[in-house]
Amino acid sequence: MDPVISLIIPVYNVEKYLDKCIQSVLAQTYDNFEVILVDDGSTDNSGKMCDEYAEKDGRVRAFHQVNSGVCHARNVGINSARGEFISFIDADDFIDEKYLEILVNAQMEKNYDFTLCEFTNLDEKTGISARKVSYENSCEFFDDDIKRYVTPRTLVNPKKQMIGNPYCKLFRRRIIADNKIKYCEEIHLHEDRMFNYEYCQHIKSFVYIPKSLYTRLVRRDSAMNIFREDTLSEYQKICKEFMRLLNKYSDFDFSEKMYCEIITVSDVLPRYVCNRMNKKKHRTRWNEYYNFLNSRYSGDVWNRINKLNNIPFKYSMIIFLIKLHMTYLITWMYTVHEKIKR
């Protein structure tokens, strides 16, 4: 009998965390599942640990690949999955023992296409945890309301918690397969938002469970928390992928407009242009940024920003200053903000 759920876990150099993750999965009160471990060319003992778990438990399958990134690893998992539903777990995270039981029971109530619960961020360094909520209460949406209340939150969320991440969810495998949805392997940031945004274009029902059943370990060395020299080229690729999705699905409503601001302004400025770890001269950094705004795909996204309206003042102000080339003022603002945050 095929499993109901396929749990896909990309693995890369996480020997310190992998045991806790897999053991939390194998301890589930709901047991009709398979675990797909995709070792992405690990150089520590992670790959060996995957094989050991596969040998000990018939529900576990291990795959190995040359290092190709988390997107390729997840796509390998999707292509190998046999379950009716797919759930993604990061190898340094862990789940509540009733994670699957609660998600499955909620899904079966009305045969939903998309099931979501809350999660908790656990700071590895401080041990401080923070629960992340996407909606105020338990809720469900169908048909046209999904476009109004679900799809936009894969990109932006007024509560600062998007549902665009890959974890704490059940995806219907048939919808992914029928619509040839996959993770974009050209990008290394925002790939989860893009995947969920496209997935939500094809669902008819959605349910949200106001329980935190997934713990996400926040590591300071994660891809979201390190300075990258190739940030501008990475966001060029992100803009390219988003333009593909816009042209395929969108009538360009508020959430898409706000996301245009995020990927050309709110992310790039603190991550690269105004980042204290960027040792390039002020003029060099800003020349690179303006070239980025005028290049092909990021330029297409930037041009969309000119159509923004009714956005928060702080965003419209930064965009206004960028257009006026007030680069020193913008840099000073981000420097002050970073000092306050620290």
RODRENTOR-474999 format. One line per field, with one value per residue (C-alpha): residue in three letters; x, y, z. Coordinates in pm, 1 decimal, m for minus. Each point is the difference from the previous one (the first is absolute). Layout:
residu = [ALA ...]
x = [X ...]
y = [Y ...]
z = [Z ...]
***
This chain:
residu = [MET ASP PRO VAL ILE SER LEU ILE ILE PRO VAL TYR ASN VAL GLU LYS TYR LEU ASP LYS CYS ILE GLN SER VAL LEU ALA GLN THR TYR ASP ASN PHE GLU VAL ILE LEU VAL ASP ASP GLY SER THR ASP ASN SER GLY LYS MET CYS ASP GLU TYR ALA GLU LYS ASP GLY ARG VAL ARG ALA PHE HIS GLN VAL ASN SER GLY VAL CYS HIS ALA ARG ASN VAL GLY ILE ASN SER ALA ARG GLY GLU PHE ILE SER PHE ILE ASP ALA ASP ASP PHE ILE ASP GLU LYS TYR LEU GLU ILE LEU VAL ASN ALA GLN MET GLU LYS ASN TYR ASP PHE THR LEU CYS GLU PHE THR ASN LEU ASP GLU LYS THR GLY ILE SER ALA ARG LYS VAL SER TYR GLU ASN SER CYS GLU PHE PHE ASP ASP ASP ILE LYS ARG TYR VAL THR PRO ARG THR LEU VAL ASN PRO LYS LYS GLN MET ILE GLY ASN PRO TYR CYS LYS LEU PHE ARG ARG ARG ILE ILE ALA ASP ASN LYS ILE LYS TYR CYS GLU GLU ILE HIS LEU HIS GLU ASP ARG MET PHE ASN TYR GLU TYR CYS GLN HIS ILE LYS SER PHE VAL TYR ILE PRO LYS SER LEU TYR THR ARG LEU VAL ARG ARG ASP SER ALA MET ASN ILE PHE ARG GLU ASP THR LEU SER GLU TYR GLN LYS ILE CYS LYS GLU PHE MET ARG LEU LEU ASN LYS TYR SER ASP PHE ASP PHE SER GLU LYS MET TYR CYS GLU ILE ILE THR VAL SER ASP VAL LEU PRO ARG TYR VAL CYS ASN ARG MET ASN LYS LYS LYS HIS ARG THR ARG TRP ASN GLU TYR TYR ASN PHE LEU ASN SER ARG TYR SER GLY ASP VAL TRP ASN ARG ILE ASN LYS LEU ASN ASN ILE PRO PHE LYS TYR SER MET ILE ILE PHE LEU ILE LYS LEU HIS MET THR TYR LEU ILE THR TRP MET TYR THR VAL HIS GLU LYS ILE LYS ARG]
x = [0.0 135.3 55.8 m244.6 274.0 348.2 229.6 282.6 312.5 295.1 324.3 327.2 270.7 m243.0 140.6 m37.7 m377.3 m110.2 m64.4 m243.4 m181.9 m43.3 m83.8 m277.3 m138.7 21.9 m172.4 m320.9 m331.6 m118.8 215.0 m116.6 283.4 331.9 314.0 204.5 347.7 187.0 368.4 125.3 365.6 72.0 366.8 m64.8 m171.7 m349.9 m10.9 110.4 m266.1 m266.7 102.0 0.5 m355.3 m112.5 147.5 m169.1 m350.0 m186.0 m187.8 324.6 159.6 336.3 112.1 338.7 97.0 296.2 m42.7 m269.3 m189.5 m314.0 m232.5 135.0 m14.0 m367.2 m76.9 167.1 m220.0 m314.1 82.6 63.5 m305.2 m273.8 m234.2 m326.0 138.9 344.2 146.1 341.5 222.7 339.0 263.7 91.1 m362.7 m229.0 m371.9 m253.9 m91.7 m356.8 105.9 m120.4 m301.3 m140.7 75.5 m150.4 m313.3 m56.0 59.6 m241.5 m285.1 m81.0 272.6 195.0 266.0 226.4 40.9 205.2 89.6 208.7 366.7 243.2 337.2 267.9 314.7 294.4 225.1 m235.5 m250.6 m281.1 m308.8 m271.6 m324.9 m85.5 m362.8 m148.1 m368.0 m173.7 m207.2 m79.7 m133.5 m77.7 m30.7 m139.4 16.4 13.8 70.0 331.6 123.4 m101.8 111.6 256.7 203.6 108.6 145.4 244.0 172.7 m73.2 m187.7 m110.0 83.5 355.3 m53.2 m50.1 m124.2 258.2 243.3 17.1 m61.2 m307.3 m217.5 m165.5 10.4 m206.5 246.7 m243.4 m29.4 378.0 36.3 m294.0 118.0 370.7 79.7 358.5 254.9 198.6 353.1 158.0 m67.6 110.4 m226.6 m378.9 m37.4 m260.0 m216.6 5.1 m96.2 m289.9 m121.2 m26.9 m153.5 m274.5 m100.5 m141.3 m164.4 m371.9 8.9 221.7 m4.6 206.4 61.2 90.6 245.0 377.8 114.1 329.4 317.5 233.2 356.5 130.3 369.2 228.8 182.2 m312.1 m34.9 m234.4 250.4 331.2 149.3 30.4 222.1 m234.4 m315.3 m83.2 36.4 m205.3 m280.7 18.1 m88.4 m275.5 m146.9 13.9 m194.1 m255.5 m58.1 m67.3 m265.0 m148.2 m35.7 m155.2 m244.1 m32.3 m220.3 258.0 m189.3 129.4 196.7 189.9 75.1 132.6 209.6 156.5 109.6 134.9 223.4 145.6 13.4 m72.0 219.8 282.0 77.5 65.4 139.7 249.5 5.3 m18.4 146.8 293.1 180.8 8.8 345.1 m42.2 m0.4 m332.1 m16.0 91.5 m276.2 m263.4 110.4 m39.2 m346.3 m120.5 137.6 m198.1 m318.9 60.2 86.4 m244.1 m208.2 59.5 m70.7 m336.4 m81.9 125.6 m217.7 m300.1 76.2 m97.0 m356.4 5.0 m259.1 m132.8 317.4 148.8 169.6 345.8 6.6 m126.4 254.9 294.5 m117.4 m32.6 354.6 137.1 m152.7 162.7 337.5 16.0 246.1 181.9 m325.5 m129.4 326.4 m8.5 m359.9 85.7 313.6 m201.7 m266.9 262.7 155.8 m340.2 m75.7 330.1]
y = [0.0 339.9 248.6 286.4 255.1 40.1 198.4 155.2 99.8 156.1 m71.8 189.1 m2.7 m19.3 m290.9 211.9 30.1 m293.0 m254.7 226.7 80.5 m359.3 m134.5 257.6 m128.2 m369.2 65.4 122.4 m124.3 m27.7 m257.9 m34.7 200.8 m32.5 204.4 107.5 111.5 174.2 38.2 298.6 m101.4 39.4 0.6 m98.5 m314.5 109.1 m226.5 m301.7 76.8 6.5 m349.3 m130.1 121.6 m151.8 m334.9 4.8 118.4 m108.9 330.1 185.7 29.9 168.8 168.3 152.3 265.1 216.2 333.1 173.9 209.0 m34.1 65.4 m293.1 m215.6 84.3 m66.6 m341.1 m65.1 107.5 m224.8 m294.1 49.8 m263.5 164.1 175.9 299.6 154.9 179.6 164.7 4.4 168.0 m231.5 230.4 35.9 m235.9 m66.5 m73.9 m368.0 81.4 214.5 m243.6 m124.3 350.7 107.4 m315.9 12.8 362.7 m75.2 m294.7 205.3 155.1 m147.1 328.0 63.8 200.2 m45.1 230.4 25.9 248.8 m34.6 127.5 162.9 m118.7 212.2 m240.0 253.2 150.5 m281.8 254.7 m128.2 193.6 m140.5 98.7 52.3 55.6 44.3 98.7 m316.5 m330.2 72.6 m150.9 146.8 m128.9 93.1 376.7 84.2 m183.7 263.8 272.6 m150.2 m273.7 54.5 356.6 m123.4 m226.0 323.7 255.4 0.6 301.8 m191.8 m54.4 m374.1 m127.9 m344.6 m13.4 m221.4 m372.1 m154.4 m62.9 m82.0 m280.4 33.2 m222.7 m188.4 m29.2 378.1 35.4 m271.4 101.4 361.0 m82.0 216.2 m20.6 199.0 237.6 m137.5 323.0 184.4 m56.6 250.3 49.6 m336.9 m108.5 308.7 m56.7 m366.0 70.6 295.3 m222.1 m287.8 227.7 89.0 m353.6 m79.7 5.3 m32.1 103.5 m48.8 165.8 m161.1 245.1 m236.5 15.5 m350.6 73.7 147.0 185.5 38.6 347.5 m30.9 297.4 m180.0 m66.8 127.5 273.9 135.0 24.9 267.6 m107.9 163.1 m126.5 151.6 217.2 m282.9 m225.6 254.3 45.6 m369.0 40.4 286.1 m212.6 m281.3 237.5 168.2 m344.9 m61.4 348.6 m44.4 m342.9 63.2 351.4 302.3 184.0 74.7 146.1 m301.2 m35.2 372.7 m22.9 m301.9 202.3 246.7 m277.7 m166.4 321.4 226.4 m146.0 m306.5 132.0 319.1 m155.5 m325.2 159.9 372.3 125.9 m308.9 83.3 m311.8 139.5 162.0 157.8 377.9 177.0 114.0 m345.7 m171.2 248.4 m5.1 m376.4 40.0 247.0 m227.4 m279.7 210.8 66.4 m356.2 m226.3 m191.9 209.7 303.9 m150.2 m47.9 348.7 155.6 m165.9 189.9 322.4 m132.6 m48.1 180.3 m17.8 m166.9 71.9 338.6 m136.5 m196.0 283.2 232.2 m229.7 m41.8 378.1 51.4 m263.5 181.9 323.1 m177.5 100.4 m280.3 133.4 68.5 m350.2 m159.3 199.5 m107.0 m369.3 37.2 152.9 m268.7 m276.0 149.0 21.2 m360.2 m121.4]
z = [0.0 m95.2 281.6 44.9 59.4 m142.9 228.7 m201.3 192.0 m188.9 183.2 m21.9 269.8 291.0 201.1 315.1 m49.0 m214.2 275.1 181.9 m321.5 m119.1 343.7 34.0 m330.8 86.4 333.3 m167.3 135.6 m362.3 m174.0 m361.5 m148.6 m176.7 62.1 m300.3 102.8 m281.8 81.6 m199.8 m16.9 371.3 100.0 363.6 130.4 m108.6 m305.9 204.0 261.6 m273.0 m113.7 358.3 58.6 m332.3 102.9 341.8 m100.6 m312.7 m13.4 m69.7 m342.7 m58.2 m321.3 m72.1 m251.5 m88.6 179.0 m204.1 253.9 207.8 m296.0 m198.1 313.2 55.7 m366.2 29.0 301.4 m185.6 m295.1 232.8 222.5 11.9 250.5 m73.0 186.9 30.8 300.2 8.2 306.9 38.0 141.6 289.9 113.8 192.2 33.3 272.3 34.2 m107.8 m297.3 m265.8 194.3 44.2 m358.2 m150.0 215.8 m96.3 m367.8 m5.1 147.8 m339.0 m220.5 m16.1 m264.0 229.8 377.0 219.9 368.1 197.4 87.1 259.5 m66.2 242.1 5.4 20.2 171.7 258.1 45.7 m36.7 m180.3 m180.0 m132.2 m357.9 m94.7 m345.4 93.1 322.6 37.0 m165.4 m347.6 m337.5 m346.4 m328.2 m368.8 m60.1 364.7 m27.6 m242.1 245.3 331.8 m65.7 m317.2 92.6 328.6 m177.6 m106.2 272.8 328.0 203.7 319.0 m130.0 m16.8 m349.7 m87.1 m273.5 189.1 m89.6 343.7 224.6 m300.2 m193.5 m378.7 m226.3 m221.2 m290.5 m27.8 m8.3 m264.2 m221.8 m17.6 m23.9 302.3 118.2 193.6 m219.4 11.9 m123.7 326.1 359.8 176.7 m23.1 m174.8 255.4 m54.3 m374.7 38.0 236.6 m206.2 m306.4 196.2 131.2 m355.2 m33.5 333.9 78.2 379.2 290.4 377.9 272.7 339.6 280.4 170.3 m2.4 m95.1 m174.8 151.0 m232.6 120.6 m83.2 m76.6 m48.1 m281.7 m207.5 m357.1 120.1 252.8 m180.7 m225.6 m361.1 m259.4 m270.8 152.6 m301.3 m250.8 229.9 16.8 m374.5 m27.8 260.1 m201.9 m314.6 166.3 147.7 m336.5 m145.8 265.5 m37.4 m374.7 46.8 285.2 131.4 m51.5 215.0 316.8 326.1 120.3 m326.7 4.4 353.1 m91.2 m281.6 267.3 220.5 m258.0 m144.7 306.8 345.7 m51.9 m216.2 191.7 344.3 m137.4 m235.7 m78.2 361.5 162.3 232.7 m125.5 m352.9 m15.4 m343.4 m29.2 44.9 m362.0 m132.7 199.6 m107.9 m364.0 9.9 149.4 m261.5 m272.6 165.2 m15.0 m368.3 m101.4 m178.7 254.6 310.0 m215.5 m95.7 368.9 92.5 m269.0 161.1 320.2 m174.9 11.8 377.7 208.4 356.3 127.3 343.1 23.5 81.1 m326.1 m216.4 163.5 m77.2 m358.7 m30.8 133.5 m237.1 m294.5 122.3 40.0 368.3 61.2 305.8 181.5 m76.4 114.2 323.8 65.2 m40.2 214.3 284.6 m35.5 17.9 314.7 168.4 m95.2 146.5]
***
